Amino acid sequence: MSVLIAFLSLAVEFALGYPDWLFRAIGHPVTWFGRLISFLDRRLNHAADPDALRRKRGVQALLVIVLVPATIGLGVQILFWFVPMGLIVTALLATSLLSQKSLYEHVEAVADALDTGGLALGRVAVSRIVGRDPETLDRAGISRAAIESLAENFSDGIVAPAFWIGVGGLAGGAAYKAANTADSMIGHRTPRHEAFGWAAARFDDWINLPASRLTALLIMLAAFLVKGADAKNAWHAVWRDAKKHRSPNAGWPE
Protein backbone atom coordinates (compact mmCIF):
# COMPACT_ATOMS: atom_id res chain seq x y z
CA MET A 1 0.00 0.00 0.00
CA SER A 2 2.72 2.49 0.96
CA VAL A 3 4.65 1.76 -2.24
CA LEU A 4 1.53 2.49 -4.28
CA ILE A 5 1.06 5.76 -2.40
CA ALA A 6 4.67 6.68 -3.24
CA PHE A 7 4.25 6.03 -6.97
CA LEU A 8 0.89 7.82 -7.14
CA SER A 9 2.25 10.85 -5.30
CA LEU A 10 5.27 11.00 -7.62
CA ALA A 11 3.01 10.95 -10.69
CA VAL A 12 0.62 13.59 -9.36
CA GLU A 13 3.36 15.89 -8.06
CA PHE A 14 5.25 15.74 -11.35
CA ALA A 15 2.11 16.82 -13.19
CA LEU A 16 0.76 19.41 -10.76
CA GLY A 17 3.47 20.36 -8.28
CA TYR A 18 2.39 22.23 -5.15
CA PRO A 19 -0.23 24.80 -6.23
CA ASP A 20 0.59 28.44 -5.52
CA TRP A 21 -2.93 29.12 -4.29
CA LEU A 22 -2.61 26.35 -1.72
CA PHE A 23 0.75 27.71 -0.56
CA ARG A 24 -0.77 31.15 -0.14
CA ALA A 25 -3.72 29.69 1.77
CA ILE A 26 -2.03 27.29 4.20
CA GLY A 27 1.71 27.43 3.56
CA HIS A 28 3.75 24.26 3.05
CA PRO A 29 4.67 21.33 5.32
CA VAL A 30 8.32 22.42 5.30
CA THR A 31 7.33 25.83 6.68
CA TRP A 32 5.26 24.11 9.39
CA PHE A 33 8.20 21.91 10.32
CA GLY A 34 10.42 24.98 10.30
CA ARG A 35 8.23 26.77 12.82
CA LEU A 36 8.33 23.76 15.15
CA ILE A 37 12.12 23.51 14.83
CA SER A 38 12.59 27.24 15.46
CA PHE A 39 10.35 27.04 18.53
CA LEU A 40 12.31 24.13 20.00
CA ASP A 41 15.61 25.83 19.16
CA ARG A 42 14.55 28.95 21.07
CA ARG A 43 13.17 27.05 24.05
CA LEU A 44 15.82 24.34 24.50
CA ASN A 45 19.08 25.63 23.04
CA HIS A 46 20.70 28.07 25.47
CA ALA A 47 24.24 29.34 24.99
CA ALA A 48 24.93 29.31 28.74
CA ASP A 49 24.28 25.57 29.03
CA PRO A 50 27.15 23.05 28.79
CA ASP A 51 27.53 21.20 25.50
CA ALA A 52 26.53 17.87 27.04
CA LEU A 53 23.17 19.29 28.10
CA ARG A 54 22.65 21.02 24.75
CA ARG A 55 23.35 17.76 22.94
CA LYS A 56 20.87 15.92 25.17
CA ARG A 57 18.22 18.55 24.51
CA GLY A 58 18.99 18.31 20.81
CA VAL A 59 18.14 14.61 20.95
CA GLN A 60 14.90 15.43 22.76
CA ALA A 61 14.07 18.10 20.19
CA LEU A 62 14.73 15.69 17.34
CA LEU A 63 12.34 13.15 18.84
CA VAL A 64 9.60 15.79 18.90
CA ILE A 65 10.46 16.99 15.39
CA VAL A 66 10.21 13.47 13.97
CA LEU A 67 7.43 11.95 16.06
CA VAL A 68 4.90 14.79 15.84
CA PRO A 69 4.69 14.81 12.00
CA ALA A 70 4.90 11.01 11.90
CA THR A 71 2.02 10.65 14.35
CA ILE A 72 -0.11 13.18 12.47
CA GLY A 73 0.71 11.50 9.16
CA LEU A 74 -0.19 8.08 10.53
CA GLY A 75 -3.44 9.39 11.97
CA VAL A 76 -4.42 11.01 8.69
CA GLN A 77 -3.57 7.87 6.72
CA ILE A 78 -5.61 5.67 9.07
CA LEU A 79 -8.52 8.13 8.86
CA PHE A 80 -8.57 8.10 5.07
CA TRP A 81 -8.22 4.32 5.02
CA PHE A 82 -11.97 4.20 5.77
CA VAL A 83 -12.96 6.87 3.27
CA PRO A 84 -13.89 6.20 -0.38
CA MET A 85 -10.94 7.12 -2.61
CA GLY A 86 -8.87 7.34 0.57
CA LEU A 87 -5.78 6.01 -1.18
CA ILE A 88 -5.97 8.78 -3.76
CA VAL A 89 -6.47 11.43 -1.08
CA THR A 90 -3.49 10.11 0.88
CA ALA A 91 -1.34 10.19 -2.25
CA LEU A 92 -2.44 13.77 -2.93
CA LEU A 93 -1.40 14.76 0.58
CA ALA A 94 1.95 13.01 0.12
CA THR A 95 2.71 15.13 -2.96
CA SER A 96 3.41 18.03 -0.59
CA LEU A 97 6.50 16.14 0.61
CA LEU A 98 8.02 15.97 -2.89
CA SER A 99 9.58 18.70 -5.01
CA GLN A 100 10.31 17.28 -8.45
CA LYS A 101 8.24 19.78 -10.45
CA SER A 102 9.71 22.76 -8.61
CA LEU A 103 13.24 21.38 -8.96
CA TYR A 104 12.79 20.76 -12.68
CA GLU A 105 11.44 24.26 -13.26
CA HIS A 106 14.24 25.97 -11.31
CA VAL A 107 17.01 24.08 -13.11
CA GLU A 108 15.32 24.56 -16.48
CA ALA A 109 15.19 28.29 -15.73
CA VAL A 110 18.99 28.33 -15.42
CA ALA A 111 19.40 26.67 -18.81
CA ASP A 112 16.87 29.02 -20.42
CA ALA A 113 18.53 32.06 -18.85
CA LEU A 114 21.94 31.07 -20.19
CA ASP A 115 20.50 30.48 -23.66
CA THR A 116 18.51 33.71 -23.87
CA GLY A 117 20.09 36.18 -21.47
CA GLY A 118 23.71 35.17 -21.16
CA LEU A 119 25.80 35.12 -18.00
CA ALA A 120 23.96 37.90 -16.15
CA LEU A 121 20.57 36.20 -16.24
CA GLY A 122 22.19 32.80 -15.73
CA ARG A 123 23.79 34.00 -12.50
CA VAL A 124 20.46 35.36 -11.26
CA ALA A 125 18.69 32.09 -12.05
CA VAL A 126 21.33 29.86 -10.45
CA SER A 127 21.41 32.03 -7.32
CA ARG A 128 17.89 30.77 -6.57
CA ILE A 129 19.04 27.16 -6.18
CA VAL A 130 22.58 27.40 -4.78
CA GLY A 131 24.04 28.99 -1.68
CA ARG A 132 27.31 30.18 -3.21
CA ASP A 133 27.95 33.62 -4.71
CA PRO A 134 27.47 33.23 -8.48
CA GLU A 135 29.01 36.57 -9.48
CA THR A 136 32.38 35.05 -10.41
CA LEU A 137 30.97 32.01 -12.21
CA ASP A 138 31.40 31.66 -15.96
CA ARG A 139 29.01 29.68 -18.16
CA ALA A 140 30.61 26.35 -17.25
CA GLY A 141 30.60 27.26 -13.56
CA ILE A 142 26.92 28.20 -13.64
CA SER A 143 26.06 24.96 -15.42
CA ARG A 144 28.12 22.92 -12.96
CA ALA A 145 26.51 24.63 -9.96
CA ALA A 146 23.04 23.96 -11.34
CA ILE A 147 23.83 20.30 -12.03
CA GLU A 148 25.31 19.81 -8.55
CA SER A 149 22.22 21.37 -6.99
CA LEU A 150 20.00 19.21 -9.18
CA ALA A 151 21.83 16.05 -8.12
CA GLU A 152 21.71 16.87 -4.40
CA ASN A 153 18.07 17.95 -4.44
CA PHE A 154 17.08 14.98 -6.60
CA SER A 155 18.13 12.86 -3.64
CA ASP A 156 16.84 15.04 -0.78
CA GLY A 157 13.72 16.36 -2.46
CA ILE A 158 12.51 13.43 -4.56
CA VAL A 159 14.15 10.05 -4.08
CA ALA A 160 14.51 10.13 -0.29
CA PRO A 161 10.98 11.32 0.56
CA ALA A 162 9.51 8.92 -2.01
CA PHE A 163 11.59 6.09 -0.51
CA TRP A 164 10.34 6.81 3.00
CA ILE A 165 6.76 7.23 1.79
CA GLY A 166 7.17 3.79 0.23
CA VAL A 167 8.46 2.41 3.52
CA GLY A 168 6.12 4.13 5.96
CA GLY A 169 3.39 5.85 4.00
CA LEU A 170 2.45 9.41 4.86
CA ALA A 171 3.99 8.98 8.32
CA GLY A 172 7.34 7.89 6.89
CA GLY A 173 7.45 10.71 4.38
CA ALA A 174 6.48 13.35 6.95
CA ALA A 175 9.06 12.08 9.44
CA TYR A 176 11.79 12.15 6.79
CA LYS A 177 10.93 15.64 5.59
CA ALA A 178 10.82 17.00 9.13
CA ALA A 179 14.20 15.44 9.98
CA ASN A 180 15.74 16.71 6.76
CA THR A 181 14.43 20.21 7.47
CA ALA A 182 15.91 20.01 10.97
CA ASP A 183 19.31 19.16 9.52
CA SER A 184 19.16 22.13 7.16
CA MET A 185 18.20 24.49 10.00
CA ILE A 186 20.18 23.30 13.03
CA GLY A 187 22.55 20.59 11.79
CA HIS A 188 25.49 22.96 11.37
CA ARG A 189 28.89 23.15 13.03
CA THR A 190 28.38 26.63 14.40
CA PRO A 191 28.81 27.76 18.01
CA ARG A 192 25.05 27.79 18.44
CA HIS A 193 24.20 24.49 16.80
CA GLU A 194 27.22 22.18 16.91
CA ALA A 195 26.02 20.50 20.12
CA PHE A 196 22.27 21.07 19.87
CA GLY A 197 22.11 20.10 16.20
CA TRP A 198 24.41 17.07 16.50
CA ALA A 199 21.54 14.57 16.67
CA ALA A 200 19.73 16.18 13.72
CA ALA A 201 22.86 16.05 11.55
CA ARG A 202 23.69 12.44 12.43
CA PHE A 203 20.09 11.27 12.00
CA ASP A 204 19.87 12.95 8.60
CA ASP A 205 23.02 11.09 7.55
CA TRP A 206 21.45 7.78 8.53
CA ILE A 207 18.07 8.29 6.89
CA ASN A 208 19.68 9.45 3.64
CA LEU A 209 22.01 6.47 3.32
CA PRO A 210 19.66 4.28 1.24
CA ALA A 211 18.24 7.10 -0.89
CA SER A 212 21.62 8.61 -1.79
CA ARG A 213 22.82 5.25 -3.14
CA LEU A 214 19.52 4.70 -4.93
CA THR A 215 19.80 8.17 -6.47
CA ALA A 216 23.24 7.37 -7.85
CA LEU A 217 21.88 4.13 -9.31
CA LEU A 218 18.96 5.93 -10.96
CA ILE A 219 21.29 8.53 -12.49
CA MET A 220 23.54 5.79 -13.86
CA LEU A 221 20.54 3.93 -15.30
CA ALA A 222 19.29 7.17 -16.87
CA ALA A 223 22.66 7.54 -18.59
CA PHE A 224 21.74 4.55 -20.74
CA LEU A 225 18.79 6.55 -22.11
CA VAL A 226 20.70 9.74 -22.92
CA LYS A 227 22.56 9.93 -26.20
CA GLY A 228 26.23 10.63 -25.63
CA ALA A 229 26.16 9.80 -21.92
CA ASP A 230 28.66 7.24 -20.65
CA ALA A 231 26.90 5.01 -18.12
CA LYS A 232 29.94 2.80 -17.61
CA ASN A 233 32.16 5.77 -16.80
CA ALA A 234 29.47 7.15 -14.49
CA TRP A 235 29.56 3.89 -12.54
CA HIS A 236 33.33 4.07 -12.14
CA ALA A 237 33.19 7.77 -11.20
CA VAL A 238 30.68 7.10 -8.43
CA TRP A 239 32.72 4.31 -6.89
CA ARG A 240 35.92 6.33 -7.22
CA ASP A 241 34.73 9.75 -6.05
CA ALA A 242 31.69 9.34 -3.76
CA LYS A 243 33.84 8.64 -0.71
CA LYS A 244 35.92 11.78 -1.30
CA HIS A 245 33.01 14.04 -0.31
CA ARG A 246 32.95 15.29 3.27
CA SER A 247 29.36 14.08 3.52
CA PRO A 248 28.71 10.31 3.67
CA ASN A 249 25.80 10.76 1.27
CA ALA A 250 26.17 13.85 -0.94
CA GLY A 251 29.03 12.38 -2.95
CA TRP A 252 26.85 9.61 -4.35
CA PRO A 253 24.39 11.67 -6.40
CA GLU A 254 26.81 14.53 -7.09
N, C-alpha and C positions, 0 to 999 in steps of 0.2 A: 504493500500500500504506500509506504513512504517513498519508495523508488518511483512509483507512478506519479506521486505528487511532485517529486523533483523534476521529472521530465515534462509534466504539464506546465509547471511554473516557468521552466526555461523557455518553452515554446511561447507561452503567453507574454512573458516579459520581453522576449526578443521582438515580438510584434508590436507591443503597446508601450513598453517601458513603464515608468511611474508617472502618471498623468500630472501635469502642472497644476491643474485645478485641485487635485486631491492634496498635493503638497501645500498649496496655499490654504486649504481648508483645515488640514489636520497635521501638517508637517510630515515627517518621515521617521520610520523606526530608528534610524541612526541618530537623529536629533533627540529622540526620546531617551535612547540609551546614553547619549552624551549628557543630558541633564542629570540623569541618575549618577553617572560617574563624577560629574562636577560637584554634585551635592555631597557624595561620599568623600571626595578629595578634600573639600572644605571642612567637613565635620571630623574626619579621622586623621588627616595628615597634618601634623603640627611640627613646625621646624624645631621647637624646643625639646621634643621627645627624642630619646635615643633611637638609633637605627634599628635595633632589635625590636622595639615596640612598633616602630613605623612599618617594619616588614610584616609583623604579625597582623597589624591592622590592614595592611594591604591584602593579605590573604583573606581576611574577613570581608573586606570590600569586594574582592573578586567573587567570593561565594554569593554575595548578594547580587552582583552584576550579572552573573551567569544564571543563578537559580530563579530570580524573579521573572525574566523574559521566558525562560524555559517552562516555568510553571504556568504562566499565562498562555504560552503557545500550546502546551499540552491541554489545558482546559478548553481553549477555543477549538482545538482539533477534536476533542471528545464531544463537545457540544454539537459540532457540525456533522459528526458521525451519524447522528440520528435525524438529520435534516435532509430532505430531498435535494439532490445535486450537491450534497455536502462536500464530496471530494473535489468538485470543481471550485466551490467557494474557498476551500482550504488552499488549493493550488493558487487561486487568485491572491489570497493573502500572502502566500509565500513569495510571490513575485516581488514584493517590497523588499525582500532580503537579497535580491540579485541586482546587478547593474550592467548587464551586457549591452543593452541598447544605448545607455548613456555613455559607456566606455567607447563603443563603436563610433558614436557621433562626435565625441571629443577628439579622438585620434584622427578620424576622417577630416575634421575641421583643420587640423594641422597640415595634412596633405593638401587640402584645397587651398589653404592660405599660402603655402609655399608655391603652388602652381599659379595662383592668380595675383598674389600680392607681394611675392618675394620674401626676403629675409625679415623685414619689419613686421609684416602680418604673421609670418610664421613664428616669430618669437612671442608675439602676443598670444597666439593660439596655444603654443606649447606651455606657456607660463600657467595656463589653467589646469594642467595635469601633472606638472612636476614642481618640486620644491626649490630647485636650483635657480640661480639668476641666469636667464637666457640671453642677456645682452651681448655676451661675447661669443655666442654660438654661431657657427657658420651653418650652411645648409645641411651638411653631413651631421653636424652636432645636434641640430634641431631634430633631424630624422632619428638619430640614435636615441636621443632623450625620449622621444615619443614612443619608440619601439620598446625601450626599457620599461617605461611606465605602463604600456600596454601589456607586456609580459607579466609584470608584477601584479597589476590589477586584474588580469585574466585569472590569476590564481586566487587572490584575496576576494575579488568581487563577484566571481562567477563559479569557478570550479569548486572552491572550498565551501561556500554556502550551499551549493547544489549537492555536494557530497554529504554534508551534515544533514540537509533536508532528507536525502535518501536514507541516511542512517536512522535519524530520529524524528522525521516529520517536521512539522512547524516548530516544535519544541527544540529539536536539534539545530535547525537553521537559526532560530532566534538566539539560542545560547551561543552559537558560533559568532554571529554578527555582533552581539554585545561584547564578547570577549575580545574580538578583533578591534572593536572601537576602543575598548579600554587600553589595549596595547598602544594604539595610535595616540591616545591622550595622555596616559600616565606611564607607559612602558619605556621611559627614556632615562638615560644615565645623566641626569641633571641633579644638582644638590637637592631639589625638592622631591624628585620622583625616583631616584636610584633605589632607595630602600622601599618606599611605599609601592612603587610600580614594579618591583622585582617579580612578584607572583604573576602579574598580568603579562609581563614580557615572556616569562618562562612558559606559562600556560599557552600563550599564543604560538610559541615555537612548537609545542607538542601537537596542538590541534591542527596546525598547518603542515605537519610532516606528510600525511598521506596525500593531501591535495596538491602540494608543491611537486611531488614526484609524478602524480597523475597529470598535472598540467604539462610538465616536460614531455611526457609520453604523448599527450594529445598534440602538442606542437610538432613533435617528430613525425607522428602519423600524418598530420596535415601537410607536411613537407612533400609527401608522396603525391599530393593532389595539386601542388603548385609547380607550374612549369619553370624550370631553371633552378628550383630548390634542391639542395643536396641532403636528403634525409640521412644517408649514411654518415656524412660528415657531422650533421647535427647530433647524432647519437654519440659520436666520439667526443665532440665538443662538450656535451653535457657531462659525460663521465670524467673528462679531463678537468673541466673548469668549475663545476658546481661547488666543489669543496673549497675553492679558493675564496669564495665570498665570506664576509664576516658573519653573515646570517646562515643558520643551518638550512634554511628553506629558500631564500630569495635567489640563490645561485642556480637553482634548478630551472625555473621558467626563464630567467634572464639570460 
